[in-house]
Amino acid sequence: MGTCDYKNCKKEATTKGFVVLREKDEKGNIKTADMHACDKHKNKDGFIEYVEADVKIIKGEWE
Ligand SMILES: [Zn+2]
């Protein structure tokens, strides 16, 4: 899976998820960025761990 994507973290990533960015796209929808995280950073505020069934709802892809 590679290393954790958090700044200055060199630990092995254990999960994949995403963060919601402050900026919005041209349609005013939220933007997200996929990230890998280690055991420590997956519990950080703002990081949403991918759980297959919930991803579409969280990312607003229900249309
Ligand atoms: Zn980390």
N, CA, C, O and the ligand as a Tripos MOL2 file, in Angstrom:
@<TRIPOS>MOLECULE
protein
  253   251    64     0     0
PROTEIN
NO_CHARGES

@<TRIPOS>ATOM
      1 N           0.8340   -1.2090    0.0000 N.3       1 MET1
      2 CA          0.0000    0.0000    0.0000 C.3       1 MET1
      3 C           0.8640    1.2540    0.0000 C.2       1 MET1
      4 O           0.4190    2.3120   -0.4440 O.2       1 MET1
      5 N           2.0840    1.1480    0.4880 N.am      2 GLY2
      6 CA          2.9640    2.3110    0.5000 C.3       2 GLY2
      7 C           2.9890    3.0040    1.8450 C.2       2 GLY2
      8 O           2.5420    2.4540    2.8520 O.2       2 GLY2
      9 N           3.5070    4.1970    1.8540 N.am      3 THR3
     10 CA          3.6480    4.9150    3.1160 C.3       3 THR3
     11 C           2.4720    5.8560    3.3450 C.2       3 THR3
     12 O           1.7330    6.1980    2.4210 O.2       3 THR3
     13 N           2.3250    6.2560    4.5760 N.am      4 CYS4
     14 CA          1.2870    7.2030    4.9950 C.3       4 CYS4
     15 C           1.4560    8.5160    4.2350 C.2       4 CYS4
     16 O           2.5800    8.9650    4.0130 O.2       4 CYS4
     17 N           0.3440    9.1310    3.8360 N.am      5 ASP5
     18 CA          0.3940   10.3770    3.0700 C.3       5 ASP5
     19 C           0.4150   11.6310    3.9380 C.2       5 ASP5
     20 O           0.4970   12.7410    3.4130 O.2       5 ASP5
     21 N           0.3410   11.4700    5.2480 N.am      6 TYR6
     22 CA          0.3960   12.6610    6.0910 C.3       6 TYR6
     23 C           1.7920   13.2390    6.0910 C.2       6 TYR6
     24 O           2.7870   12.5200    6.0060 O.2       6 TYR6
     25 N           1.8410   14.5390    6.1880 N.am      7 LYS7
     26 CA          3.1180   15.2720    6.1380 C.3       7 LYS7
     27 C           4.1150   14.7420    7.1470 C.2       7 LYS7
     28 O           3.7880   14.5290    8.3140 O.2       7 LYS7
     29 N           5.3110   14.5350    6.6920 N.am      8 ASN8
     30 CA          6.4150   14.1380    7.5520 C.3       8 ASN8
     31 C           6.2230   12.7830    8.2230 C.2       8 ASN8
     32 O           6.9220   12.4680    9.1860 O.2       8 ASN8
     33 N           5.2870   11.9800    7.7280 N.am      9 CYS9
     34 CA          5.0740   10.6550    8.3010 C.3       9 CYS9
     35 C           5.6480    9.6220    7.3570 C.2       9 CYS9
     36 O           5.3240    9.6110    6.1690 O.2       9 CYS9
     37 N           6.4910    8.7620    7.8730 N.am     10 LYS10
     38 CA          7.1510    7.7550    7.0420 C.3      10 LYS10
     39 C           6.6730    6.3470    7.3770 C.2      10 LYS10
     40 O           7.2600    5.3590    6.9350 O.2      10 LYS10
     41 N           5.6110    6.2660    8.1570 N.am     11 LYS11
     42 CA          5.1160    4.9460    8.5680 C.3      11 LYS11
     43 C           4.4010    4.2360    7.4300 C.2      11 LYS11
     44 O           3.9370    4.8570    6.4740 O.2      11 LYS11
     45 N           4.3280    2.9440    7.5580 N.am     12 GLU12
     46 CA          3.6130    2.1300    6.5920 C.3      12 GLU12
     47 C           2.1160    2.4110    6.6820 C.2      12 GLU12
     48 O           1.5450    2.3860    7.7720 O.2      12 GLU12
     49 N           1.4740    2.6800    5.5390 N.am     13 ALA13
     50 CA          0.0410    2.9190    5.5330 C.3      13 ALA13
     51 C          -0.7050    1.6140    5.7700 C.2      13 ALA13
     52 O          -0.2980    0.5570    5.2870 O.2      13 ALA13
     53 N          -1.8020    1.6980    6.5180 N.am     14 THR14
     54 CA         -2.5860    0.5000    6.8140 C.3      14 THR14
     55 C          -4.0010    0.6050    6.2710 C.2      14 THR14
     56 O          -4.7390   -0.3800    6.2810 O.2      14 THR14
     57 N          -4.3920    1.7790    5.7990 N.am     15 THR15
     58 CA         -5.7390    1.9340    5.2910 C.3      15 THR15
     59 C          -5.8150    3.0550    4.2590 C.2      15 THR15
     60 O          -4.9220    3.8980    4.1680 O.2      15 THR15
     61 N          -6.8930    3.0480    3.4870 N.am     16 LYS16
     62 CA         -7.0960    4.0760    2.4870 C.3      16 LYS16
     63 C          -8.3590    4.8510    2.8120 C.2      16 LYS16
     64 O          -9.3460    4.2780    3.2740 O.2      16 LYS16
     65 N          -8.3270    6.1440    2.5730 N.am     17 GLY17
     66 CA         -9.4900    6.9640    2.8470 C.3      17 GLY17
     67 C          -9.3900    8.2650    2.0940 C.2      17 GLY17
     68 O          -8.7210    8.3450    1.0640 O.2      17 GLY17
     69 N         -10.0550    9.2910    2.6070 N.am     18 PHE18
     70 CA         -9.9540   10.5800    1.9430 C.3      18 PHE18
     71 C         -10.1920   11.7150    2.9300 C.2      18 PHE18
     72 O         -10.7190   11.5070    4.0230 O.2      18 PHE18
     73 N          -9.8040   12.8940    2.5350 N.am     19 VAL19
     74 CA        -10.0890   14.0850    3.3190 C.3      19 VAL19
     75 C         -10.9320   15.0190    2.4590 C.2      19 VAL19
     76 O         -10.8280   15.0070    1.2330 O.2      19 VAL19
     77 N         -11.7700   15.8290    3.1100 N.am     20 VAL20
     78 CA        -12.5730   16.8200    2.3970 C.3      20 VAL20
     79 C         -11.7720   18.1180    2.3400 C.2      20 VAL20
     80 O         -11.3070   18.6210    3.3630 O.2      20 VAL20
     81 N         -11.6220   18.6420    1.1460 N.am     21 LEU21
     82 CA        -10.8350   19.8640    0.9700 C.3      21 LEU21
     83 C         -11.6830   21.0970    1.2490 C.2      21 LEU21
     84 O         -12.9050   21.0660    1.1020 O.2      21 LEU21
     85 N         -11.0370   22.1660    1.6470 N.am     22 ARG22
     86 CA        -11.7370   23.4130    1.9300 C.3      22 ARG22
     87 C         -12.3420   24.0210    0.6690 C.2      22 ARG22
     88 O         -13.4450   24.5670    0.6940 O.2      22 ARG22
     89 N         -11.6070   23.9170   -0.4220 N.am     23 GLU23
     90 CA        -12.0740   24.5110   -1.6720 C.3      23 GLU23
     91 C         -13.1780   23.6600   -2.2950 C.2      23 GLU23
     92 O         -13.2510   22.4540   -2.0560 O.2      23 GLU23
     93 N         -14.0270   24.2850   -3.0860 N.am     24 LYS24
     94 CA        -15.0700   23.5480   -3.7890 C.3      24 LYS24
     95 C         -14.8160   23.6160   -5.2870 C.2      24 LYS24
     96 O         -14.0910   24.4860   -5.7700 O.2      24 LYS24
     97 N         -15.4210   22.6880   -6.0110 N.am     25 ASP25
     98 CA        -15.2140   22.7040   -7.4550 C.3      25 ASP25
     99 C         -16.0970   23.7610   -8.1070 C.2      25 ASP25
    100 O         -16.8410   24.4600   -7.4190 O.2      25 ASP25
    101 N         -16.0170   23.8790   -9.4330 N.am     26 GLU26
    102 CA        -16.7210   24.9560  -10.1400 C.3      26 GLU26
    103 C         -18.2450   24.8580  -10.0120 C.2      26 GLU26
    104 O         -18.9540   25.8390  -10.2390 O.2      26 GLU26
    105 N         -18.7470   23.6710   -9.6490 N.am     27 LYS27
    106 CA        -20.1920   23.5110   -9.4600 C.3      27 LYS27
    107 C         -20.6040   23.7200   -8.0050 C.2      27 LYS27
    108 O         -21.7860   23.6270   -7.6730 O.2      27 LYS27
    109 N         -19.6580   23.9960   -7.1620 N.am     28 GLY28
    110 CA        -19.9600   24.2170   -5.7560 C.3      28 GLY28
    111 C         -20.0280   22.9470   -4.9420 C.2      28 GLY28
    112 O         -20.4450   22.9680   -3.7840 O.2      28 GLY28
    113 N         -19.6150   21.8230   -5.5460 N.am     29 ASN29
    114 CA        -19.6050   20.5660   -4.8090 C.3      29 ASN29
    115 C         -18.3180   20.4320   -3.9980 C.2      29 ASN29
    116 O         -17.2900   21.0230   -4.3270 O.2      29 ASN29
    117 N         -18.4020   19.6510   -2.9490 N.am     30 ILE30
    118 CA        -17.1960   19.4340   -2.1560 C.3      30 ILE30
    119 C         -16.1730   18.6560   -2.9500 C.2      30 ILE30
    120 O         -16.5080   17.8520   -3.8200 O.2      30 ILE30
    121 N         -14.9130   18.9140   -2.6320 N.am     31 LYS31
    122 CA        -13.8320   18.1680   -3.2720 C.3      31 LYS31
    123 C         -13.1430   17.3200   -2.2160 C.2      31 LYS31
    124 O         -13.0140   17.7160   -1.0570 O.2      31 LYS31
    125 N         -12.7090   16.1570   -2.6410 N.am     32 THR32
    126 CA        -12.0220   15.2760   -1.7100 C.3      32 THR32
    127 C         -10.6800   14.8630   -2.3020 C.2      32 THR32
    128 O         -10.4670   14.9400   -3.5120 O.2      32 THR32
    129 N          -9.7990   14.4330   -1.4440 N.am     33 ALA33
    130 CA         -8.5010   13.9380   -1.8890 C.3      33 ALA33
    131 C          -8.2590   12.5750   -1.2570 C.2      33 ALA33
    132 O          -8.3260   12.4250   -0.0370 O.2      33 ALA33
    133 N          -7.9770   11.5840   -2.0960 N.am     34 ASP34
    134 CA         -7.6830   10.2480   -1.5770 C.3      34 ASP34
    135 C          -6.3380   10.2510   -0.8640 C.2      34 ASP34
    136 O          -5.3860   10.8910   -1.3110 O.2      34 ASP34
    137 N          -6.2720    9.5440    0.2280 N.am     35 MET35
    138 CA         -5.0380    9.4810    1.0130 C.3      35 MET35
    139 C          -4.8720    8.1010    1.6240 C.2      35 MET35
    140 O          -5.8420    7.3940    1.8980 O.2      35 MET35
    141 N          -3.6150    7.7410    1.8280 N.am     36 HIS36
    142 CA         -3.3200    6.5540    2.6140 C.3      36 HIS36
    143 C          -2.9310    7.0170    4.0080 C.2      36 HIS36
    144 O          -2.3500    8.0900    4.1700 O.2      36 HIS36
    145 N          -3.2460    6.2200    5.0020 N.am     37 ALA37
    146 CA         -2.9060    6.6180    6.3750 C.3      37 ALA37
    147 C          -2.3880    5.4310    7.1790 C.2      37 ALA37
    148 O          -2.7520    4.2810    6.9340 O.2      37 ALA37
    149 N          -1.5360    5.7410    8.1350 N.am     38 CYS38
    150 CA         -1.0210    4.7210    9.0520 C.3      38 CYS38
    151 C          -2.0030    4.5580   10.2140 C.2      38 CYS38
    152 O          -3.0120    5.2600   10.2800 O.2      38 CYS38
    153 N          -1.7100    3.6430   11.1150 N.am     39 ASP39
    154 CA         -2.6030    3.3870   12.2600 C.3      39 ASP39
    155 C          -2.8440    4.6350   13.0820 C.2      39 ASP39
    156 O          -3.9500    4.8400   13.5820 O.2      39 ASP39
    157 N          -1.8330    5.4700   13.2310 N.am     40 LYS40
    158 CA         -1.9650    6.6790   14.0440 C.3      40 LYS40
    159 C          -2.8280    7.7200   13.3360 C.2      40 LYS40
    160 O          -3.7420    8.2890   13.9330 O.2      40 LYS40
    161 N          -2.5360    7.9630   12.0760 N.am     41 HIS41
    162 CA         -3.2060    9.0470   11.3660 C.3      41 HIS41
    163 C          -4.6170    8.7110   10.8970 C.2      41 HIS41
    164 O          -5.3840    9.6160   10.5680 O.2      41 HIS41
    165 N          -4.9730    7.4380   10.8610 N.am     42 LYS42
    166 CA         -6.3380    7.1200   10.4280 C.3      42 LYS42
    167 C          -7.3730    7.5990   11.4320 C.2      42 LYS42
    168 O          -8.5540    7.7020   11.1000 O.2      42 LYS42
    169 N          -6.9530    7.8910   12.6400 N.am     43 ASN43
    170 CA         -7.8690    8.3980   13.6620 C.3      43 ASN43
    171 C          -7.8820    9.9140   13.7340 C.2      43 ASN43
    172 O          -8.5800   10.4950   14.5650 O.2      43 ASN43
    173 N          -7.1280   10.5410   12.8830 N.am     44 LYS44
    174 CA         -7.0390   12.0000   12.9020 C.3      44 LYS44
    175 C          -8.3370   12.6360   12.4260 C.2      44 LYS44
    176 O          -9.0210   12.0870   11.5630 O.2      44 LYS44
    177 N          -8.6780   13.8000   12.9890 N.am     45 ASP45
    178 CA         -9.8770   14.5240   12.5530 C.3      45 ASP45
    179 C          -9.7610   14.8460   11.0760 C.2      45 ASP45
    180 O          -8.7060   15.2700   10.6060 O.2      45 ASP45
    181 N         -10.8360   14.6460   10.3540 N.am     46 GLY46
    182 CA        -10.8290   15.0110    8.9470 C.3      46 GLY46
    183 C         -10.5260   13.8650    8.0250 C.2      46 GLY46
    184 O         -10.8360   13.9360    6.8360 O.2      46 GLY46
    185 N          -9.9250   12.8050    8.5370 N.am     47 PHE47
    186 CA         -9.6550   11.6480    7.6980 C.3      47 PHE47
    187 C         -10.8390   10.6970    7.7620 C.2      47 PHE47
    188 O         -11.2550   10.2810    8.8430 O.2      47 PHE47
    189 N         -11.3760   10.3580    6.5970 N.am     48 ILE48
    190 CA        -12.5170    9.4460    6.5420 C.3      48 ILE48
    191 C         -12.0660    8.1530    5.8900 C.2      48 ILE48
    192 O         -11.6840    8.1340    4.7200 O.2      48 ILE48
    193 N         -12.1120    7.0890    6.6460 N.am     49 GLU49
    194 CA        -11.6470    5.8020    6.1480 C.3      49 GLU49
    195 C         -12.6610    5.2270    5.1670 C.2      49 GLU49
    196 O         -13.8700    5.2980    5.3850 O.2      49 GLU49
    197 N         -12.1480    4.6610    4.0930 N.am     50 TYR50
    198 CA        -13.0390    4.0310    3.1240 C.3      50 TYR50
    199 C         -13.6440    2.7530    3.6840 C.2      50 TYR50
    200 O         -12.9290    1.8360    4.0890 O.2      50 TYR50
    201 N         -14.9640    2.7060    3.7010 N.am     51 VAL51
    202 CA        -15.6620    1.4660    4.0010 C.3      51 VAL51
    203 C         -16.5730    1.2800    2.8030 C.2      51 VAL51
    204 O         -17.5280    2.0310    2.6080 O.2      51 VAL51
    205 N         -16.2720    0.2890    2.0180 N.am     52 GLU52
    206 CA        -16.8860    0.1160    0.7040 C.3      52 GLU52
    207 C         -18.3220    0.6180    0.5790 C.2      52 GLU52
    208 O         -18.6150    1.4110   -0.3150 O.2      52 GLU52
    209 N         -19.2100    0.1780    1.4450 N.am     53 ALA53
    210 CA        -20.6270    0.4910    1.2960 C.3      53 ALA53
    211 C         -20.9560    1.9520    1.5760 C.2      53 ALA53
    212 O         -21.9580    2.4660    1.0780 O.2      53 ALA53
    213 N         -20.1310    2.6230    2.3600 N.am     54 ASP54
    214 CA        -20.4490    3.9770    2.7860 C.3      54 ASP54
    215 C         -19.8400    5.0590    1.9110 C.2      54 ASP54
    216 O         -20.2040    6.2300    2.0210 O.2      54 ASP54
    217 N         -18.9230    4.6740    1.0510 N.am     55 VAL55
    218 CA        -18.1600    5.6610    0.2940 C.3      55 VAL55
    219 C         -19.0400    6.5500   -0.5610 C.2      55 VAL55
    220 O         -18.8530    7.7670   -0.5770 O.2      55 VAL55
    221 N         -19.9860    5.9780   -1.2660 N.am     56 LYS56
    222 CA        -20.8340    6.7580   -2.1570 C.3      56 LYS56
    223 C         -21.6450    7.7870   -1.3990 C.2      56 LYS56
    224 O         -21.8170    8.9150   -1.8610 O.2      56 LYS56
    225 N         -22.1400    7.4050   -0.2440 N.am     57 ILE57
    226 CA        -22.9440    8.3210    0.5530 C.3      57 ILE57
    227 C         -22.0760    9.4630    1.0700 C.2      57 ILE57
    228 O         -22.4530   10.6320    0.9910 O.2      57 ILE57
    229 N         -20.9270    9.1110    1.5900 N.am     58 ILE58
    230 CA        -20.0490   10.1250    2.1610 C.3      58 ILE58
    231 C         -19.5880   11.1210    1.1040 C.2      58 ILE58
    232 O         -19.5170   12.3240    1.3550 O.2      58 ILE58
    233 N         -19.2790   10.6100   -0.0680 N.am     59 LYS59
    234 CA        -18.7470   11.4740   -1.1260 C.3      59 LYS59
    235 C         -19.8330   12.1560   -1.9420 C.2      59 LYS59
    236 O         -19.5250   12.9210   -2.8560 O.2      59 LYS59
    237 N         -21.1000   11.8940   -1.6280 N.am     60 GLY60
    238 CA        -22.1760   12.5870   -2.2950 C.3      60 GLY60
    239 C         -22.4590   12.0940   -3.7080 C.2      60 GLY60
    240 O         -22.9570   12.8370   -4.5540 O.2      60 GLY60
    241 N         -22.1360   10.8360   -3.9440 N.am     61 GLU61
    242 CA        -22.3300   10.2930   -5.2880 C.3      61 GLU61
    243 C         -23.6080    9.4660   -5.3780 C.2      61 GLU61
    244 O         -23.6260    8.3840   -5.9650 O.2      61 GLU61
    245 N         -24.6680    9.9930   -4.7900 N.am     62 TRP62
    246 CA        -25.9110    9.2060   -4.7600 C.3      62 TRP62
    247 C         -26.8390    9.5320   -5.8970 C.2      62 TRP62
    248 O         -27.9020    8.9210   -6.0050 O.2      62 TRP62
    249 N         -26.4840   10.4730   -6.7550 N.am     63 GLU63
    250 CA        -27.3700   10.8430   -7.8440 C.3      63 GLU63
    251 C         -27.4500    9.7530   -8.9100 C.2      63 GLU63
    252 O         -28.1610    9.9110   -9.9030 O.2      63 GLU63
    253 ZN          1.0000    8.5490    9.4160 Zn       64 ZN64
@<TRIPOS>BOND
     1     1     2 1
     2     2     3 1
     3     3     4 2
     4     3     5 am
     5     5     6 1
     6     6     7 1
     7     7     8 2
     8     7     9 am
     9     9    10 1
    10    10    11 1
    11    11    12 2
    12    11    13 am
    13    13    14 1
    14    14    15 1
    15    15    16 2
    16    15    17 am
    17    17    18 1
    18    18    19 1
    19    19    20 2
    20    19    21 am
    21    21    22 1
    22    22    23 1
    23    23    24 2
    24    23    25 am
    25    25    26 1
    26    26    27 1
    27    27    28 2
    28    27    29 am
    29    29    30 1
    30    30    31 1
    31    31    32 2
    32    31    33 am
    33    33    34 1
    34    34    35 1
    35    35    36 2
    36    35    37 am
    37    37    38 1
    38    38    39 1
    39    39    40 2
    40    39    41 am
    41    41    42 1
    42    42    43 1
    43    43    44 2
    44    43    45 am
    45    45    46 1
    46    46    47 1
    47    47    48 2
    48    47    49 am
    49    49    50 1
    50    50    51 1
    51    51    52 2
    52    51    53 am
    53    53    54 1
    54    54    55 1
    55    55    56 2
    56    55    57 am
    57    57    58 1
    58    58    59 1
    59    59    60 2
    60    59    61 am
    61    61    62 1
    62    62    63 1
    63    63    64 2
    64    63    65 am
    65    65    66 1
    66    66    67 1
    67    67    68 2
    68    67    69 am
    69    69    70 1
    70    70    71 1
    71    71    72 2
    72    71    73 am
    73    73    74 1
    74    74    75 1
    75    75    76 2
    76    75    77 am
    77    77    78 1
    78    78    79 1
    79    79    80 2
    80    79    81 am
    81    81    82 1
    82    82    83 1
    83    83    84 2
    84    83    85 am
    85    85    86 1
    86    86    87 1
    87    87    88 2
    88    87    89 am
    89    89    90 1
    90    90    91 1
    91    91    92 2
    92    91    93 am
    93    93    94 1
    94    94    95 1
    95    95    96 2
    96    95    97 am
    97    97    98 1
    98    98    99 1
    99    99   100 2
   100    99   101 am
   101   101   102 1
   102   102   103 1
   103   103   104 2
   104   103   105 am
   105   105   106 1
   106   106   107 1
   107   107   108 2
   108   107   109 am
   109   109   110 1
   110   110   111 1
   111   111   112 2
   112   111   113 am
   113   113   114 1
   114   114   115 1
   115   115   116 2
   116   115   117 am
   117   117   118 1
   118   118   119 1
   119   119   120 2
   120   119   121 am
   121   121   122 1
   122   122   123 1
   123   123   124 2
   124   123   125 am
   125   125   126 1
   126   126   127 1
   127   127   128 2
   128   127   129 am
   129   129   130 1
   130   130   131 1
   131   131   132 2
   132   131   133 am
   133   133   134 1
   134   134   135 1
   135   135   136 2
   136   135   137 am
   137   137   138 1
   138   138   139 1
   139   139   140 2
   140   139   141 am
   141   141   142 1
   142   142   143 1
   143   143   144 2
   144   143   145 am
   145   145   146 1
   146   146   147 1
   147   147   148 2
   148   147   149 am
   149   149   150 1
   150   150   151 1
   151   151   152 2
   152   151   153 am
   153   153   154 1
   154   154   155 1
   155   155   156 2
   156   155   157 am
   157   157   158 1
   158   158   159 1
   159   159   160 2
   160   159   161 am
   161   161   162 1
   162   162   163 1
   163   163   164 2
   164   163   165 am
   165   165   166 1
   166   166   167 1
   167   167   168 2
   168   167   169 am
   169   169   170 1
   170   170   171 1
   171   171   172 2
   172   171   173 am
   173   173   174 1
   174   174   175 1
   175   175   176 2
   176   175   177 am
   177   177   178 1
   178   178   179 1
   179   179   180 2
   180   179   181 am
   181   181   182 1
   182   182   183 1
   183   183   184 2
   184   183   185 am
   185   185   186 1
   186   186   187 1
   187   187   188 2
   188   187   189 am
   189   189   190 1
   190   190   191 1
   191   191   192 2
   192   191   193 am
   193   193   194 1
   194   194   195 1
   195   195   196 2
   196   195   197 am
   197   197   198 1
   198   198   199 1
   199   199   200 2
   200   199   201 am
   201   201   202 1
   202   202   203 1
   203   203   204 2
   204   203   205 am
   205   205   206 1
   206   206   207 1
   207   207   208 2
   208   207   209 am
   209   209   210 1
   210   210   211 1
   211   211   212 2
   212   211   213 am
   213   213   214 1
   214   214   215 1
   215   215   216 2
   216   215   217 am
   217   217   218 1
   218   218   219 1
   219   219   220 2
   220   219   221 am
   221   221   222 1
   222   222   223 1
   223   223   224 2
   224   223   225 am
   225   225   226 1
   226   226   227 1
   227   227   228 2
   228   227   229 am
   229   229   230 1
   230   230   231 1
   231   231   232 2
   232   231   233 am
   233   233   234 1
   234   234   235 1
   235   235   236 2
   236   235   237 am
   237   237   238 1
   238   238   239 1
   239   239   240 2
   240   239   241 am
   241   241   242 1
   242   242   243 1
   243   243   244 2
   244   243   245 am
   245   245   246 1
   246   246   247 1
   247   247   248 2
   248   247   249 am
   249   249   250 1
   250   250   251 1
   251   251   252 2
@<TRIPOS>SUBSTRUCTURE
     1 MET1         2 RESIDUE 1 A MET
     2 GLY2         6 RESIDUE 1 A GLY
     3 THR3        10 RESIDUE 1 A THR
     4 CYS4        14 RESIDUE 1 A CYS
     5 ASP5        18 RESIDUE 1 A ASP
     6 TYR6        22 RESIDUE 1 A TYR
     7 LYS7        26 RESIDUE 1 A LYS
     8 ASN8        30 RESIDUE 1 A ASN
     9 CYS9        34 RESIDUE 1 A CYS
    10 LYS10       38 RESIDUE 1 A LYS
    11 LYS11       42 RESIDUE 1 A LYS
    12 GLU12       46 RESIDUE 1 A GLU
    13 ALA13       50 RESIDUE 1 A ALA
    14 THR14       54 RESIDUE 1 A THR
    15 THR15       58 RESIDUE 1 A THR
    16 LYS16       62 RESIDUE 1 A LYS
    17 GLY17       66 RESIDUE 1 A GLY
    18 PHE18       70 RESIDUE 1 A PHE
    19 VAL19       74 RESIDUE 1 A VAL
    20 VAL20       78 RESIDUE 1 A VAL
    21 LEU21       82 RESIDUE 1 A LEU
    22 ARG22       86 RESIDUE 1 A ARG
    23 GLU23       90 RESIDUE 1 A GLU
    24 LYS24       94 RESIDUE 1 A LYS
    25 ASP25       98 RESIDUE 1 A ASP
    26 GLU26      102 RESIDUE 1 A GLU
    27 LYS27      106 RESIDUE 1 A LYS
    28 GLY28      110 RESIDUE 1 A GLY
    29 ASN29      114 RESIDUE 1 A ASN
    30 ILE30      118 RESIDUE 1 A ILE
    31 LYS31      122 RESIDUE 1 A LYS
    32 THR32      126 RESIDUE 1 A THR
    33 ALA33      130 RESIDUE 1 A ALA
    34 ASP34      134 RESIDUE 1 A ASP
    35 MET35      138 RESIDUE 1 A MET
    36 HIS36      142 RESIDUE 1 A HIS
    37 ALA37      146 RESIDUE 1 A ALA
    38 CYS38      150 RESIDUE 1 A CYS
    39 ASP39      154 RESIDUE 1 A ASP
    40 LYS40      158 RESIDUE 1 A LYS
    41 HIS41      162 RESIDUE 1 A HIS
    42 LYS42      166 RESIDUE 1 A LYS
    43 ASN43      170 RESIDUE 1 A ASN
    44 LYS44      174 RESIDUE 1 A LYS
    45 ASP45      178 RESIDUE 1 A ASP
    46 GLY46      182 RESIDUE 1 A GLY
    47 PHE47      186 RESIDUE 1 A PHE
    48 ILE48      190 RESIDUE 1 A ILE
    49 GLU49      194 RESIDUE 1 A GLU
    50 TYR50      198 RESIDUE 1 A TYR
    51 VAL51      202 RESIDUE 1 A VAL
    52 GLU52      206 RESIDUE 1 A GLU
    53 ALA53      210 RESIDUE 1 A ALA
    54 ASP54      214 RESIDUE 1 A ASP
    55 VAL55      218 RESIDUE 1 A VAL
    56 LYS56      222 RESIDUE 1 A LYS
    57 ILE57      226 RESIDUE 1 A ILE
    58 ILE58      230 RESIDUE 1 A ILE
    59 LYS59      234 RESIDUE 1 A LYS
    60 GLY60      238 RESIDUE 1 A GLY
    61 GLU61      242 RESIDUE 1 A GLU
    62 TRP62      246 RESIDUE 1 A TRP
    63 GLU63      250 RESIDUE 1 A GLU
    64 ZN64       253 GROUP 0 **** ****
